[in-house]
Amino acid sequence: SRFLPPLNEVAFPAYSELNNAGKSLAPAFLATARMIMLVAAPFYVGLSLTAGPLVTTFFGPKWLEMIPIVAALALAMPAMALQIVCSPATNALGRPGLYLAGNVAGAIIMPLCFLYGAPRGAQGLADAWHIAAPLLLVVTLAVTLPAIGARVIDLVKALLPVAAACLVMTLVVAGLDSVTDHFPAPVRLALLAATGAAVYGGVLQRF
């Protein structure tokens, strides 16, 4: 809520200038998507990985049932972050109907997924995001990428460094988590967060 809206506000006039100049929006969109995911993806993946010690440290033992819900929701949020950044590009083209199509798709996909997850309670609703968020992203990209002249492979290449660094970070932090589960929650949280940040930044810097 603090990071994405200001970037979208800047992106729209920038895309509009490119469009008015007759230039392709694809390179700027891909760079924007990569920049946003460089920040959002490790934050959300890290939040999922550290949900246990984080909830225990900041909310206390009465809220331990929230841990799997936080972990599940956090994993779905990178897809939502990427989906949100699509609308400025299509709006800058003067095609708000594409943004509307995404909203209509969300109005169908989200309730259906929630109805599927609701019988299993709060955890089921959280897990439903793992279906709803990727589906909505696929629909949004399907209408956005052709409009701005970008290919799926271009987006994959742009996001590959983020995905690779997050994967390595996940493997290291998950391994460390398994051997520090007897540590006090604040110590464990600090150790996991610091290690994750160091590994993520190190992989990006090295490769």
Helices and strands as residue ranges (DSSP letters): H 4-20, H 26-49, H 51-58, G 61-66, H 67-84, H 87-92, H 96-117, G 118-120, H 121-148, H 152-179, H 185-206
